[in-house]
Amino acid sequence: MRKLVFTLVIVHLLTLACDFTVIAQAKKISNQELVDLMEKEELQLVDVRTPEETANGMIEGAQNIDFRSPDFKDYISKLDKNKPVAVYCGAGGRSGKTSQMLQELGFKEIYDLSGGFTQWEAEKYPVDGGSR
């Protein structure tokens, strides 16, 4: 009887512990919020557009990891999960999917640039002239 009660208590505690597990949620951010993060944090900035798209410019400091690459998930999984990561694409579709993947991979702090590179350029934020 004692073993049964002990087992039930352990199972109950484990169930409670699972309820408190925090899964990082990607936060949509504005251009200005991205600028602020870039100034304050050791941010991993990732452009998930194709090399053809990045030939027209990128946000300074970004690294390009092509969303359409067959090895995309392998590449993003090599980023540091304990450092903040911000992603952007052309308009927000691919970066949203990337944010979901980062969540599933266990990244702790994820940001998704609203409006992507198109909005960044439209609001006249600085652009690095070419692809990397």
Helices and strands as residue ranges (DSSP letters): H 2-19, E 27-29, H 31-40, E 44-47, H 51-54, E 63-64, H 72-77, E 85-88, H 93-104, E 110-113, H 116-122
